[in-house]
Amino acid sequence: MISRAAAKCILHGVGRIRVLHPERSAIPGGVLLAANHISHFDPPLISVAARRPIDWMAMRELFVPGLASAWLNAVGAFPNDRKNVDRASVRTALQRLKMGRIVGIFPEGGLRAGEHSVLNGAPFHPGLAAIAGIAGVPVLPCVVLGSDRLYRKQSWFKPRNTPLWVAFGNPLPPPSHAQRSQFKNDFAVSMRSLVEELREHAGVRDEDLPQTPQERKPAKKN
């Protein structure tokens, strides 16, 4: 609670956060939240927007002994080896889901922008459907936009200047093994639909879609 309150104060201080369908994040029981990934600020931003605490599957490199690791464990995050099949991480995710928790994952497997983003039809990790199917829990699609702008130093010196968006989709039922191919299509369609809804109702423009840190750098003055 303290960590969420701190993140909320910081993010609301630097950004204008718009949340679409926050009530969908209040779905009870075990839920697998799956979001696109554009910056390291995504987990706290989505956690601030959601109406339930989220246990994030985070990259193992963050869990080095020290303050950061202690904080991640305190907020319910757990490590995942992105370079290999991490059975321990999958077991932890299944345990948390069985306990009725929301487990947050980024099925793109890392930061993705442009044509490499799931929002533009890029493929995502098949583990999403597998975990949801084994656990028998719904998948909650989530789109986050704008957080890649927080890599720019000037974003932190202009209060409430950076537009940030989070949108939650309708939960997708857990797929059986035979339904996984269709699930991939349903998830992709849901993510694209959320982007279109953000365009229509929340003022999202082409320049607000995921971009690389290099693209977000301000142009050099001549």
Protein Blocks (a to p, Z undefined) as FASTA:
>chain_A
ZZmmmmmmmmmmmpccddehkllmmpgcjdddddddfbfklmmmmmmmpmbdcdddddfk
lmggcjklmmmmmnopacddfkbccfklmmmmmmmmmnopacdddfkopacehjlbmklo
pacdfklmmmmmmnopacdddddehjlmmmpmklmmmghkbccddddddddddddfklmm
mmmmmmmmmmmmmmmmmmmmnopafklpccdfklmpccddZZ
